[in-house]
């Protein structure tokens, strides 16, 4: 029982440690993980992620941005498509953006992005998401052979709220534990 408590505490610390580290450096692509969109408009969470990707793109850290996220039940819009449109409206050249509009989970997004990178002989990326999410993203990309640097969005509404930050981090502990147990979907 003590060993389990220690493992859980260690995992929580690892998730929170990754959440606060910005490892952004020159890479092959910037990957923006999806979040909700509302009738074609990014949610505050998605907008914060996209704005972080814009900052990284302006620094010239990668020649390509990949947005992820499926429809989430919306018949007209996808998270990735809304993200792509937002980036274009913000001045990023359309040719520099790829959108994975079919993935519905983090795991599906990582698999799809890995395929897109490998098709272009690319092997590194900067993952952009809320801090709580980055430990697991990095773990998944590592399993597919992609070197990943993380860059948490500093204006995350979730990370700014101590209750939500804790809640989402605890959820990440559960799904990361499933990953370690071999449950991959």
N, C-alpha and C positions, 0 to 999 in steps of 0.2 A: 504494500500500500504506500509506503514511504517512497519507494522508487517511482511509482506512478505519479505521485504528487510532485516529485522532483522533475520528472520528464515534462509534465504539464507546465510547470513554472518555467523550465528552460525553453520550451517551445513558445510560450507567451513572450518571454524576453527576446527571443530571436525574431519574432514577428514585429514586436515594437521597436527593436533595434534597427531592423531593415526599414521600417516605416519612417525613420528620421534621417536616413542616410541618402544624400543625393550623390550618386556615383556617375552622373552624366559625363561622358567623354566621347571623342569621335568614334562613330560606329557606322555600320552599314545602313541602319534604319532606325527611326523612332516609331515605336508601336504604342498607339493610344487604345487602351482597353475601354470598351463600351460601358455605358451607363444609360439610364433612362433618357428618352426624348419625349417631348410633348408636342404632338401634331407638327413635327418638323423643326421644332426648336429644342436645342440641347437643354437638359435639366441643369440646375446649378452644379451638380456633381460632374456631369459630362463637360459642361463649359469650363470648369476649373481644370480638368484634365487636358482639354484642347488648348486652353491658354498656356498651360505648361509646355505642351508640344510646340506651340508657336514660339515661345521663348527659346527653346532648344534649337528650333529650325533657324531662328534669327541669328543664333550664335554660330551657325554653320556646322553643327555637330553630326549631321547625317544628310545624305542626298535624297532620302526617301522617307515618307511618312505613311504608315499603315494604320488605318482605323479599323476597329473590330466591333462586332455586335450585330445580331440579327434583329428581327422585327419585334420580338417581345409581345406579339399579339396585335401589333399595329399593321393594318393591311396596306397602308400607303408608304410608311417610312421605316427605315432601319436605323439603329444606332450608328452603324458605320457610315451609312449614307448621309445622315444628318451631320456627323462629324466631318466627313469629306466636304460637304457644302459649306459648313462653318469655316473650315480652313481656307477654302477657295475665296469666300467672301472676305476673309481676313488678309488676303494677298498672297497666299501660297499658290504657286503654279499648279494647275490641275495635273500636269504630267509628273509631278513629284509625289502624287498621292495615290495609294491603292486602298481599296475598301473591301474588307472581308465581311460581306453582308449576311452570310448564312450561319455563322457560329452563334450558338445560344448559351454556351458556358465558357468559363475561363479555359478549361481543358481543350474544348473545340477550337477556341481562338488561338491558343498556343500551337496546336497541330496545324491549323490553316496558315498561320504566319510562318511557321517553320517551313512549310511547303513553298510558300511565296519566296522566302529568303533563299532556300536551296535552289530553286529554279533560276535564281539570279547569281548563283555562286557567292552568296552572302552568308556570313556566319556570326555577325554581332548585331546587337540591337540595344536600344535604350527603351526600357519598358516604363510607360507613364500610366499611373493609376493613383488611387488613394493609397496612402502609406500602408494601411493594414493589409492590403492586397498583394504587396510586392514580394514578400518572402515566398509565397506559394508560386507566384508567376515565375520567379527566378528558379525555383526548384524544378518546375515543369520544363522550362526552356533547357535547363541543364540536362535533363533526361533525354532531350532530343538533340543534344550536341550544339546548342546555340549559346554563345557567350552573351550574357545579359547584364547590363548595367541598369540600375533602377534610378528613377527620378520621380519622387512623390510630388503630387501637385500641392504647392504650399497654401493654396486657398481652398482646400477641401472642406466643404461644409460638414462632412462626417468627422474628419480629424479635429475640427475646431470645437466640436461638442463632446465633452468628456464622456457623457453617457453613451452616445452613439459610437465614439471611438472604442470604448471598452466593449460594447455589444458586438460590433463588427469584428473586433480583434478576437473575441471569444469564439465567434462563428468561424473565423479563419483557423483557429486552433482545431476545431472539430473537422473541418474539411481537409486540412493539412494532415491530420492524424489518419484520415481515411486514405489519403495519398500514400502515406508511409506504410499503411497496411496493404497496399496493392490495389486499392479501388481507384481506377483511373478515369472513369466517366463522371 
